Amino acid sequence: MISLPSVPRLLGLLALLAPLPLPLNSVLEWPVLGLYLLLIVLYLRRARREAPPLPKWAMNLLGLIYLPVLFLDLQMVAFRGQIVQTVIHICLFTVVVKLFALRSPRDVWQTFGAVFFLFLAAMGTSVHPTILFYLLGFAVPALILLVRLAMLRVLSRYDRAGEVLERTPVAGFVAAATCAMVLMGIPLFVLFPRMANPFVGFRGTGTGTQIYAAGFTDEVNLDSIGGQRNNPNVAVRLQFSGSFPPRPELRLKGGTFDRFDGRRWLNGGSSDASVLSSNDGLFQLSGREPREWVEIWLQPLGSKALILPVEALTVELEAPVLNLERGGVASLWRKPTGVTAYRVGLAREPVLFGHRPLSAIPEILAMEPDLKDPTLNASKVSPQVAALAAEVAGEGSAKERARRLERHLTEAYSFSLDFVGLTGQAPIDEFLFRHQQGHCELFASSMVLMLRSQGIPARLATGFLGGELNPLTGYYVVRQSNAHAWVEAYLPDEGWTIFDPTPPAGRPASGDFTGFSIFRQAYDYILFRWDRYIITYGFDDQLSFVWGARELWYKVRNWLRGFGDDSEESPAAAEAPAVAETAPDAQEIAPSEPPRRRGLTALWVLLAVAVGVISWFYTRRGSPDGLRAFQRLRRLLEHHGLELPPNATASTLGERAGERFPEVAEPTARVVDLYLHESFGGEVLDETRRRELNEALSQTRRGLRQRKAS
């Protein structure tokens, strides 16, 4: 059995920690993890009691029992589409069986290999910054285990090696090794070649990176957006080139819907969408010149839709094509699985795209008078709703009637989330004539149907309204709670126009900067920088880093040489000689003094710092503790010809040194004695004894030098 009692416990602790992030990444089922953790806890209790391992026949029996489970697991691969989960299940089973049957260091190494595979799977499928704490929590006990195993292998020939190693302190070494890993890992991460897909099998979600937003798919019911009002997950981040958004309200569009079946909205599909090709990564939505630019970072929303401000004119994006649907929504060719970064050129006012309604095109109506316009489809408008619309809208232009309907809904009805998920068979009629309160989908849907009953083309639009300004970085944070629905109506003289019938109290507002929001914004800043410089760190970032380091080196070199950026010859000074030559009556200009070589002062400062560091090091070295003094004594004696076996004890060293070098027998014995008192007697050497130890070392060094010289 393992001669170190701490080894099985450390291995069990690592086995307990290794798979913890996997269920959060949708790689492992929670019931499977619960059963696994229960078995590991049972093993740790057995290890504390030092219970005997399972016999080999029990291991073979467990392997046979697992075969049917493995067969069923392999059958499920076709449904899951990934074999990673099956491999992880096998690895979990292997770890449990091997832990209960530990007998030798070889079993420990095999089990540690399986545990390390689970650790790699957890790291490879996690994208949340909290994975750093998991990494640190796993690395520390893993280093302690490896150190114990290495020491056990070296001293396994001694009967009491286990007892000695259990009392050997390793905290300092583990701390230094952890710091060294961090210091080495940072430059390796920065400079190591990037991989196209750094995830094992598929990308994990960490603690909820993947967001399934409502209202950005092919359909939206009358509760989907209202149910997101308490969702604090970040959906979009924006950074404007100016100080503020171009308009007082920040409105982002992600979907349009023109077909209503009485309980849900459907879009027209992408069959008649126009395909936009890029010009060096730039997609032109309009021929107008942008007045302002905004950088956008879009979280994966489970949709192809590209969230854009309603003022968007151009899109700068690394994509081959963009689809512009008939409702004026830009979409990608596939659903993004990570953060999508793009740049958008903006106008000063909303610019709504989309096909003109069929009713607004006389040529088409003349050719097909019975052609139905989806934006005028009023088949789901009840007679009561049509009568209310006619009463409220009154007479006048389409714009005037639309404004009256908008104002009526805003003033006569109130916002409430109490009816999310409780709408009946006729939700619009119940909202308008019974409850008279509801969420934004009910307000917007009611206005769309009322406009259609008045012969005004209208459609439902979904997206986000408002956002929080993060003062740490200057970008705006748009959360799922900012999800909103509004109306787009087609006016003969103005085209598609935005109307928002939801009362102001029910519209998502820009977040106020309160005490709690400080912490929330700081947390969002960490998440954003993590996603930008860790998860999506790529080859272009590496090139920028290399060029930045090169420029920094040139600046430091010039500064050390005495020619800083401000010491370069100014354009006026460069032109002075030419002016003096061309002006006949100009007085002779005395040559200016050469620039002062500030580098000499800098070198003196660096030299003084180096001398201070060296002095501190030798001062610390001059008063060593017992262990360091003994190590120096051993190296000193071996340097002067004393041959010692690797396993020589301190007493053996003192005896051999006294026999070989009688001139230094006394100071050598004093160093050995103080070392034994400190390391095995439990004493702590005070400053007086440390100076005595240092003096004994100095006497030994001088005596050996005199012996060599004579």
Salt bridges, closest charged atoms under 4 A:
GLU29 OE1 - HIS89 NE2 2.98
ASP73 OD1 - ARG80 NH2 3.08
ASP73 OD2 - HIS89 ND1 2.53
ASP107 OD1 - LYS98 NZ 3.48
GLU163 OE1 - ARG160 NH2 3.19
GLU219 OE1 - ARG264 NH1 2.99
ASP223 OD1 - HIS439 NE2 3.26
GLU249 OE2 - ARG247 NH1 3.51
GLU249 OE2 - ARG251 NH2 3.14
ASP258 OD2 - ARG326 NH2 2.72
ASP261 OD2 - ARG264 NE 2.90
ASP272 OD2 - ARG326 NH1 3.57
GLU292 OE1 - ARG348 NH1 3.71
GLU311 OE2 - ARG247 NH1 3.92
GLU316 OE1 - ARG343 NH1 3.20
GLU349 OE2 - ARG288 NH2 2.41
GLU406 OE1 - ARG403 NH1 2.92
GLU441 OE1 - HIS439 NE2 3.98
GLU468 OE2 - ARG479 NE 3.25
GLU468 OE2 - ARG520 NH2 2.47
GLU488 OE2 - LYS253 NZ 2.96
GLU488 OE1 - ARG459 NE 2.80
GLU494 OE2 - LYS399 NZ 2.92
ASP500 OD2 - ARG251 NH2 3.29
ASP500 OD2 - HIS484 NE2 2.92
ASP500 OD2 - ARG507 NE 3.84
ASP524 OD1 - ARG237 NH2 2.69
ASP541 OD1 - ARG532 NH2 2.92
GLU551 OE2 - ARG550 NH1 3.63
ASP566 OD1 - ARG598 NH2 3.57
ASP625 OD1 - ARG628 NE 3.40
GLU638 OE2 - ARG634 NE 3.27
GLU663 OE2 - ARG707 NH1 3.02
ASP673 OD2 - ARG670 NH1 3.17
ASP673 OD1 - HIS677 ND1 3.37
GLU683 OE1 - ARG689 NH1 3.18
GLU692 OE2 - ARG670 NE 2.44
GLU695 OE2 - ARG702 NH2 3.40
